[in-house]
Amino acid sequence: MNVIHPAVHPVEAPPVTGAANDAMPRGRMMDIQGMPGTTGGLVLRFSQFAFALLALCVMATTGDFPSVTAFCYLVAAVSLQSLWSLTLAILDVYAILVKRRFRNPRVVSLFAIGDWITSTLTFAAACASAGITVLIGNDRNDCAVNHCTRFETATAMAFMSWFAVSPSFILNFWSLASK
């Protein structure tokens, strides 16, 4: 019987140069400041928490906020935002201390979805409160009776919290999409 057996000859791999050793492995994204587990991410989380807590404290010190639904919605939204941001700030501190990054797609998707929900709620509550504040201050000229400056301050802090949570959401979503 004449059977042909192909011959396999091993080929030696070319030597690795210095530039190739410094390259990052494929499929891994660089850690960008602002992503979960980085110091930039911790700063963003702390600023989200601080602005949401300020909005909550300023709104809670006014006695007549429960009479307006938009202000009650603002208190609920910034309460949720502050709890979410504080929880993720604690996770960021832990990740920084143990020198690990959040690369699990399920964890990053949880962060992205949570940021998306809390940012949407905070933005909607801040817009509703801004509308009521304009109504009270400009249209009805009732600032002498109401706490317009406190309402405006709480609304501004809610917007600042939303401005701080937006980069977190974008970076988490980008990290999730790039995997």
C-alpha positions in Angstrom: 0.0 0.0 0.0 1.3 3.4 -1.0 0.1 5.9 1.6 1.4 9.4 1.5 2.2 10.8 4.9 2.6 14.6 4.9 5.7 15.8 6.7 5.2 18.5 9.2 8.3 20.6 9.9 8.2 22.9 12.9 8.9 26.5 12.2 10.8 28.5 14.7 9.1 31.7 15.9 11.0 34.9 15.2 12.6 36.5 18.3 10.5 39.0 20.2 11.7 42.5 19.9 11.8 45.1 22.6 8.8 47.0 21.2 6.6 43.9 21.1 7.3 43.2 24.8 6.0 46.6 25.8 2.7 46.2 23.8 -0.4 45.4 25.8 -2.1 42.1 25.1 -4.9 42.1 22.6 -8.4 42.4 23.9 -7.5 44.4 27.0 -8.3 48.0 27.2 -6.1 50.5 29.0 -7.2 51.8 32.3 -8.5 55.2 31.7 -8.9 57.5 34.7 -12.6 57.6 35.5 -13.2 53.9 35.0 -14.2 51.8 38.0 -11.3 50.9 40.2 -9.1 53.9 39.3 -8.4 57.0 41.3 -10.3 59.1 38.7 -13.3 56.8 39.1 -13.1 57.3 42.9 -13.0 61.1 42.4 -16.1 60.9 40.1 -17.9 58.7 42.6 -17.1 61.0 45.5 -18.2 64.1 43.6 -21.5 62.4 42.6 -22.0 61.5 46.3 -21.1 64.9 47.6 -23.4 66.8 45.1 -26.3 64.5 45.6 -25.9 64.7 49.4 -25.7 68.5 49.3 -28.9 68.6 47.2 -30.6 66.3 49.6 -29.5 68.3 52.7 -30.5 71.6 51.2 -33.9 70.4 50.1 -34.5 68.6 53.4 -33.8 71.8 55.4 -36.8 73.5 53.7 -40.0 72.9 55.5 -42.3 73.1 52.5 -40.7 70.8 50.0 -43.2 68.0 50.6 -46.0 70.1 49.2 -44.5 70.0 45.7 -44.3 66.6 43.9 -41.2 67.6 41.8 -39.3 68.4 45.0 -40.3 65.1 46.6 -39.1 63.4 43.4 -35.8 65.3 43.6 -35.3 64.1 47.2 -36.0 60.5 46.2 -33.7 60.7 43.2 -30.7 62.3 44.9 -31.2 59.9 47.8 -30.9 56.9 45.4 -28.0 58.7 43.7 -26.1 59.3 46.9 -26.5 55.6 48.0 -25.4 54.3 44.7 -22.4 56.5 44.4 -21.3 55.8 48.0 -21.6 52.1 47.4 -19.5 52.3 44.3 -17.0 54.6 45.9 -16.5 52.0 48.6 -15.9 49.4 45.9 -13.5 51.7 44.1 -11.5 52.2 47.4 -11.4 48.4 47.8 -10.2 47.9 44.2 -7.5 50.6 44.6 -6.3 49.1 47.9 -6.0 45.5 46.5 -4.7 46.9 43.2 -7.4 45.1 41.1 -9.6 46.5 38.3 -13.2 45.7 37.5 -12.9 43.7 34.3 -15.7 41.2 34.7 -18.3 42.0 32.0 -21.2 41.3 34.4 -19.9 43.7 37.0 -19.2 46.4 34.5 -22.7 45.9 33.0 -24.2 46.2 36.4 -22.3 49.5 37.0 -23.3 50.8 33.5 -27.0 50.0 34.0 -27.0 51.4 37.6 -25.3 54.6 36.4 -27.8 54.9 33.5 -30.8 54.5 35.8 -29.6 56.8 38.5 -28.4 59.5 36.1 -31.7 59.4 34.2 -33.6 59.7 37.5 -31.4 62.5 38.8 -31.6 64.4 35.5 -35.4 64.1 35.3 -35.8 65.2 38.9 -33.4 68.2 38.4 -35.3 69.3 35.3 -38.7 69.0 37.0 -37.4 70.9 40.0 -35.9 73.6 37.8 -39.3 74.0 36.1 -41.1 74.4 39.4 -38.4 76.8 40.6 -38.8 79.0 37.5 -42.6 78.9 38.0 -42.4 80.0 41.6 -39.7 82.6 41.1 -40.3 84.2 37.7 -43.9 83.5 36.8 -45.7 83.8 40.2 -43.1 86.1 42.0 -43.6 84.1 45.2 -40.0 84.0 46.3 -40.8 86.1 49.4 -43.1 83.4 50.6 -41.1 80.4 49.4 -37.5 79.3 49.8 -36.4 80.0 46.2 -32.7 80.2 46.8 -32.7 76.9 48.6 -34.8 75.3 45.8 -32.4 76.7 43.2 -29.4 75.5 45.1 -30.7 72.0 45.5 -31.6 71.9 41.8 -28.1 73.1 40.9 -26.5 70.4 43.1 -28.7 67.8 41.5 -27.5 68.9 38.0 -23.9 68.9 39.2 -24.4 65.3 40.4 -25.8 64.4 37.0 -22.8 66.1 35.3 -20.5 63.9 37.5 -22.3 60.6 36.9 -22.4 61.1 33.1 -18.7 60.4 32.5 -19.0 57.3 34.8 -21.8 55.9 32.7 -20.0 56.7 29.4 -16.8 55.1 30.5 -18.6 52.0 31.9 -20.6 51.6 28.8 -17.5 52.1 26.6 -15.6 49.5 28.7 -18.5 47.1 28.3 -18.8 47.7 24.6 -15.1 47.3 23.9 -14.9 43.8 25.4 
